[in-house]
Amino acid sequence: MQLLNDAIDRNTSIGVVHLGRSGHDPLAQGRLLEWKDNVLIIEELQIIGRDVVLKSNDRIEAYLSYNGTMLTFEAKVLKVEMPRKLNKERVVRALHISNPMNLREGDRRSAFRASLSGLAEEIPVKVWFLDRFKPDDECDESLFVERNTSYYTDLMAAQSFDSQIPVDEDGKEVLCVDWNPVLKSVMLQSPHAEGRLIDLTSNGLGILMYGISSMQLDRFERIGMSFELEGHQLDFVAEVRQGTDLRGSACRVGMLIVHPDRRGGTAMARRILEQFAMQIQRDQLKNRKAS
């Protein structure tokens, strides 16, 4: 609640979509203006292609990021297009929504997801598992499976006797990991897996991997990955958040990006990713309107 109040004081940007439509409809973007008398006031929302129309009594999901934390909540539209003064010089139209419900720390991955299914060419991804630390000599024979595909997942090669991630004298992971040397080191090895990018956002990635099931993935394990986007090689560290098994021994893996941080000096990769996702959304909306 305090973060939300602070975000309102700073007129933070907010994204809104019909309840249950996140990941399908584009987010309508506006700015938080005021919260009083059980009413949250938002600057009139700008929508790419204006395909989303909000009206009174619509149920919505909202997403905002403030001070490094993503918040999400649900609400109901009360009034639309009410004139509201932003400052002394500018008057904008606004909408009124009800008090936020189910306010929580969230992940806007699904809301900003851009599907790559319509691209002419696949975007191959190289993957390295970073948390497959194995301090003993035991081997799981079930991992030795022949892969009859151009893609593969080699979990045996991913197992390391030395931790890929820096640890302190007590063997605990250091608090602030410098991921750049970690990525540089693991990328000298052959990839543990290869797959293709199937959807993306500025905060997350969806990868299709072959020869692996969701049961073989640990939630929150870190993965290094590299792929090329519009002539740029982009390297990321991401956490596994969920996996969905598909036909043909394939698994769709959804991941949240850990590195690079958007606020850091290496945030260029995040900006390229976000711009690409937005362009995909624009193209999809144009095609939808034309059909």
N, C-alpha and C positions, 0 to 999 in steps of 0.2 A: 504493500500500500504506500509505503514511503517512497519507493522508487517511482511508482506511478505518479504520485504528487509532484515529485521533483521533475519528472519528464514533462508534466503539464506546465510547470513553471517555465520550462525552457522551450515551450512550443515544439516539442519533439515530433518527428514524423511518425505516422501510424498507418498501417495497412489494414484494410477491412475487406472481407469476403463473405458471401452468404454462408450461413452455418452448414457444414457438411460439404461445401464446394471447394475447400482448400485443396490445391493441387490440380484443380480442373479449371476454375475461373481465374482470371488475373486479379491481383490485389488492387483495390481502389486506394489511392494514396492521398493522404491529407496531413494536417497538423493539429495537434492537441491545442485547444484554446483555454478551456476553463472547466472546472468541476465544482458544482454547487447545487444545493437543493435536490440532491439525488439525480442530477442530470449531468452527463458528460458531453461537452460541446466540442465538436470537431469541425475544422475548416472544411468547406465543400470538397468532396473527394474528386480527384482527377483520375480517370480510368483510361488505360491504354485502349484505344478503339471504342471506348464507351459501350462495351458489351454488357456491363453489369449495371443494373438500375436498382437503386435502393428506394424503398417506400415505407411508409409507416407500418409498424408491427412486424417488419421483417426481422428474423433472427440472424445475427451475424457473429463471426469470429473476428477478433482483432489481434494484430501483432505489432509490437514495438520493441525497439532496442534502446536501452539507456544505460550508460555507465558500464558497458560491457556485459549487460544481462538482457536476455530476451524474455519479454513478458507476453503472455497471451491470455485472453479472456473472452467470454461470450456476453452478448447484450442484445437488447431489442431497440430497433429504431423507433423513436418517438415522433420526431418532426424532421422535415427535410427543407433545405433551401431557406433557412431563416437568416436574414441579414445579420451580420455580426462584425464588430469592429476589431480588427487585429491589432492595430496601433493607431497613432494620431494621424498618419498619412493614408493608411490603407483600410478599406472596408471590403470584406469578403463574405461570401455566403457560407453558411455552416449547417450542420445537421446536429440534432439532439439525440442522444442515445441514453438508455437506462443505465443504472449503476452496473459496473462490471460484475459479472458472475463467474465463478470458478476461476478467479484470477490466480495465475500460477507462472512459474518459470517454464518457458516453453522452448520449442524448436520450430523455427519458421520454415524448415526444410520443405515440408509438404506444400505450404502455401506458395512458395516461390518456385516450385519444381517446374522445370521445362523439359518436356520429353524430346528425345533426339530420334524418335522412330522415323521421322520424315526426312532425315538427312540422306543425301545421295551416297555418302561414304561413311563407313563405320569409323569410330575413334578408338583405336586400340589402346589398352592400358597395361602397363607393367606394374606388378604388385610384389611387395616384399613384406612378409609378416615380421613384426618387430618384437613381439612378446612371446615367441615360441622358445623360451629359455628351457633347456633340458640339462640339468646338472648331474645326470646319471647315465648309465650305459644301456638302459633298457630300450628296446625298440618295439613299436607297435606294428606287427606284421600286416595288419589290415590296411596300413597306409601304403603298402606296396601294391598299387593297382595300375595296370597298364592303361594308358589313356590313348584311345584311338580318335584323336581330334587334334586340330591345329592349335587349340588352346589346351592348357594343362594347369594342374595345381599340384605342386610337389611339396607336401607337408613335411616330408622327411628332411628335405633340404632346408626347410624353414627352421628346423630345430637347431639351436645353437648351445654349445657348452658354456659360452660366455655371453653374458647379457649384452644385447645390442644397445641398451639404454644405460647411460651413466648411473652409477650407484655410489653411495658414500662409503665410509669405512665400515659401517655396520651392514653393508649389503643392501641398504634401502635405496630406492630410486631418489635421485636428487630432486629437490622441489621445483627448480626452474630448469628444465631440460633445454639445452641448445640443440635443436633438432637438425640444424644444417650439417654438422659433422656426422651425425647419425645417418642421415640420408646419403651423404657422400660416401660413407663407408659401405653401407649395404648395397648401394647401386653398383659397386664394383663386382658383386656376385651376379650370377644369372638370376632372372626373376623367379620368385617362388610360384608365381601364378601369372597368367596372362588372361585378359578378358577384353571387354569393350564397355565404353561408357554408354549408358542408356538414358540417364536423365541427370540433371544438375541444377544447383542453385548457387547463390553466393556463399552459402554456409555448408552445403553438403553435396554428396555425390552418390549416384546409383550405378553400381558396376555389375555386369553379368559375368560370372565366372563359371567355368566348366570343370567337371571332375571333382566337385566338392558339394557337400550338403550343409544345410544350416546348422545341423548338430555338431559339425566339426569346427564351427566358429564360436569363439567366446565373445559375449557381449562386452563392449568397452575395450577389447584388445586393440592395440594400435597397428596400423598398416601404413607402410610407405608406398607411394604410387607416383607414377610419372606418365604423362601423355602430352601430345602436341595439340595445341588449339590455335588455329589461325596463325601458324608460323612460329608460335612461342612454345618452348618446352616448359611445362608446368609441373612442379614437384610438390607433393603434399604429404602430410601425415594426417590420418583420419582415424576416428574411433568407429568400430563396428557397432551399429545400433540395432539392426535387425536384418534377418536373412529369410528369404522365401524360396523354397525349393520349387523348381520348374521341371518340365519334362526334359529328358535327355541328359540327366545327371548335371543339370545346370542350377545355379543358385543366383538369385538377385540379391545383392548385398547393399544395404543402405548405410551410409557412413556420414558422420559429422566431422567437418574439418577442424583439426587441432592446430596445425601449423601450415602456412604462416598466419600469424595473427593479423587481422585487418588493421590494427593500430600500429603495427611495427613497420620498420623500414623496408621489409620484404613483402609489403602488402600488394605489390603490383600484380602478382598472380591472382589474388582475390578480385582485384578490379577487372582484370581480363575475363575471369570466370563470370562475374556478375554482368558485365556488358554483353557477353556472349549469350547468357541466359535470357536477358531482356530482349535481345535481338530475335532469338528463337520465338519468344512469346509474341513479339510484334508480328513476325512473319505468320505464325499460326493464326493470329486473330485476323489478319488481312485475308488469308485464305478462307477462313471460316465465313467472313462477311461476303466474300466474292461468290461463294458456293450457294 
